[in-house]
Amino acid sequence: MTIPLSHYLIVSGILFTIGLFGLMIRRNILLILLSIELMLNAANLNFIAGSALHGEINGQLTAFFVMVIAAAEVTIGLAIAVLLFRKMDSVDTNDIRHLKG
Amino acid sequence: MNIMWSLLIPEWTVFAFLMILLFGEMFSREFSGKLASQVTFLGSFVTLIACFSVLGVTDSTFGGSFMVDSLATFFKIFFAITLIGVVPMCHEFFDRRLKNPGEFYLVLWSSLLGLFFLVSANDLLLLFIALEIFTLSLYIMAAYLKHELLSIEAGLKYLILGSLASAFMIYGISLIYVSCGSTSFPVIREVFALRTTHSLILLGILFILSGVCFKVAAVPFQFWVPDVYEGAPTPVVAYLSVASKAAGFAILLKLLFTVFIPFEAARTLMFSVLAAMTILYGNLGALVQTNIKRLFGYSSIGHAGYLLIGIAVGGEAGTSALLYYLVAYGLTNIAAFIVITEVGRRVGSDKIDAYRGLAKRSPFLAGTFFVALLSLAGVPPLAGFFGKFLVLLAAVRGGLGWLALLGALAVAISLFYYLSLVRMMYIEESSSEQAIGVSPVSRFLLVILTASIILVGFWQEPVLSFTRTAVHALF
C-alpha cells in the first residue's frame, strides 16, 4: 500500500504551521530557533515525498542541502544567543527591547 | 558534461580573494590588521574588472543551473561597485574599534560570493543556497560589534525574521518541486505554462514571493528594517540597504519574467498594491524619526516601493526603469552612508541632532550630504529624479496612473523630511564649533560619487542603454 502524496503534504503543512506558531508565541530564543528548524524540516518532507513521487533523486539531495543550511543558521543563531546571554543574562525576547519598534 | 570555467571568472576572483583572506588570517598577524582592508579594496577593483570578462556573454553551464546573461552581469558589476564604496567605510568604522578587523572582510567576501551565484542561478536550489550564503553572512555582519547590545539585538532580530523568510521560501520551493518534479527554471516554466492554475504551484509562488518581499523590505514584510538599520554597524547598513535590496529585485525579475510568466495578471495587481503600501509606509514612517540610520531605514522602505512599481508595470520599460532607479539609489545611498559613517565616527552619535550646524563644521560633508539627500528626494537634475521619473512614466504608460500619482505625492512627503535634515545642517546652530575632518579615501570616494550622481542625472543615456541591454535577457 502506498501512501498518497496528499498525506505527506498535510503532515508537512501541519509541521510548518506548528513551527510558525511556535516562532510567534515562544519567547525563548532557543525555542524560536527550534521552531525555525521545524519549518525547514516541513520543507524537507515535501522534497522527499516529491522525490519518491517523481522517481527522481534531486529532491533527496535538496533535503541534504536544506539540512546543512539549517545547521548553519542555528549555529549563527546560537552564537548570537550566547553573546546576548553574556550581556544580559537572559535569552528571553521580552528582555530585548532596546531598539524601539 | 562539459563545464565552461571561463563563465565563472568573476566568481573565481571572489573566491580567490576569500581564500587569500582566509589563509592570510591564519598565517599572518599583519593580515588581521590594516592589510585585510587594503587587500579587500584592491580586490573589489579586480572583481569589477573580472566582471567585464563576461560582459555580453549569454551561456549556461553546470547542467544549465548556472547561467550568465546580461542581467546577471549587470548585477555583478553593480555589486562590485557597491563593494568598492563600502570597503573604505568598513575600514573607517571597524579598524579602530576591533582588535582583528580582518575577519570582517572574510565575511564580506563570502556574502559577495553568495550574491554572485544568486544572480546567475538558473535553478531554485542554487538560488536558495546562494541566497543563504549571502544572508547568513549578513546576520554575522549585523551582530559584528559583539560588545554592543544594540548590534547584537539587531543581528538577532535580523536572524530570526530572516530565517522565517528563508523558511517560507524553501517551503514554497518544495511545493513547486512536488508539483513539477524539478527545481530547474526551464522545466518549471514549461510545466507552469501548461498548468497555469495548478494550486500547489500557485501556493508555492506565493510562499517564494513573500520570502523575497522580505529581502526587499516590502510592506507588510518590512518590520525588521528600522530596528536592524538602527542597531547594525553603519557600513553594514550601507551594504545591506543596497546589496540586499538589489539581490531581492534580481530574484523577482528573474522569477517573475522568465519563470512564472503566466502569473502576469496577478503580478500587476499584487505588486501595485504592495508598491502603494510600501511607498506610503516608508515615507510616512520617516517623518517622525530622531535617529539618522532609522530614518534611512524608513526611506529605504519608501524606495523599495518605487522599485516595486517597476515590477508591477513590467515589460521592457518598467524593468529597465527599475534597474536605472536601482543604480541611482545605490550610488546615492552609499554616498549618504559614507557621510553618516564619518559624522558618526567624529561626533560619536547617530542622532539627527548631531547634524545641527554641520555646514559650519564641515562644509564638504554637508555639501555632499545635501546632494545625496536631494537625489534621494528626487530633485532634478540629479540621478534620483530620473529614476523616479522613469518609473512613474512607465507606470502611467502601463495604465497604472493612480500608482504614479501616489508616487508623485509621496515625493512631496519625502521632500519634507529630507529637507528638514538640510535645514538642520545649514540653518541651525551647532552646540560645538569644532571642525569635522574627513579621511582622504572617503573624501575621494565622496567626490566621485557626488559627481556620478550629478552626471548620471544629466546624462542618462549610457546608464539607460546599459539597463536596456540588461533586461533584454528577460524578454
Interface residues (C-beta under 8 A of the other chain):
Chain A: L5 L9 S12 F16 G19 L20 L23 I29 I32 L33 I36 M39 L40 A42 A43 N44 N46 F47 A49 G50 L53 H54 E56 N58 G59 T62 F65 V66 I69 A72 E73 I76 G77 I80 A81 L83 L84 K87 M88 I96 H98 L99 G101
Chain B: L125 F128 I129 E132 L136 Y139 I140 A143 K146 L149 L150 I152 E153 A154 G155 L156 K157 L159 I160 S163 L164 S166 A167 F168 I170 Y171 I173 S174 L175 Y177 V178 S179 G181 S182 T183 L200 F223 P226 D227 E230 G231
